[in-house]
Amino acid sequence: YLCPMSKGKLEKFAAIDQMPHVFQNKSWEEPVLINHERKEVSMKGKWRAEMFKNDKPIVLELACGYGEYTMAMASKYPEQNFIGMDIKGNRIYTGAQYALDHGLTNAAFLRGPIDYIANYFAENEIDEIWIPFPDPFVKQSKHKKRLTSQLFLSRYYPLLKPQGFLHLKTDSDLLYEYTLRVLDLIGGTVLDHTNDLYQSELYEGLLKVRTRYERLRPSGSDTIKYIRFQLPEGWVYDPKQEQIIA
């Protein structure tokens, strides 16, 4: 017997298995992607040519959840390509189905752990990264799991084009302040930031897109924080520095 929720998830998993714009890594041990034909494929360095069939910029949404930003950006900016990445297939389904229903040929989805992001993208293949409402991992012992930790930033760095932008949107005071400290330590460039987005002049355009987690406010904060930043040119990750501001 399957409860309605379980059945719903299974139906979503079955649906995304057949979607040509969804690629999945279902194994933590072997980070390989499977396409809708159940074939192993390497998309590394091939997203423009083989998925989008153009040479337009690629914007990646990490921990995309239901893909709200991927959907909004793909709808608003047809001159760019967008990829939403998350480990949860039943969440990805929402954005992937929306892309099908609305004919968004510039949107794709990748199901897999962000830890293995270097297996899915080539050097300088990504133009911009959005990180909306990731888990802040409030326990100090889990700081390396934060998606703006030096460890994760070091994984994005070679994949981003030089001077590529990153965006963090969060309701977590801890993650906001932690990220600013990380950027200060490594010499990153903070282009915009606010600890109260809704009251800021930055609150326009894509920043008005509200994700499900933004509405739920899982951290319990009254305000939304935002940082737009760049990583320093020639930056080399030093694991010893990670402990300084853990």
Secondary structure, 3 states (H helix, E strand, C coil): CCCHHHHHHHHHHHHHHCCCCEEECCCCCCCCEECCCCCEECCCCCHHHHHHCCCCCEEEEECCCCCHHHHHHHHHCCCCEEEEEECCHHHHHHHHHHHHHCCCCCEEEEECCHHHHHHCCCCCCEEEEEEECCCCCCCHHHHHHCCCCHHHHHHHCCCEEEEEEEEEEECCHHHHHHHHHHHHHHCCEEEEEECCHHHCCCCCHHHHCCCHHHHHCCCCCCCCEEEEEECCCCCCCCHHHHCCCC
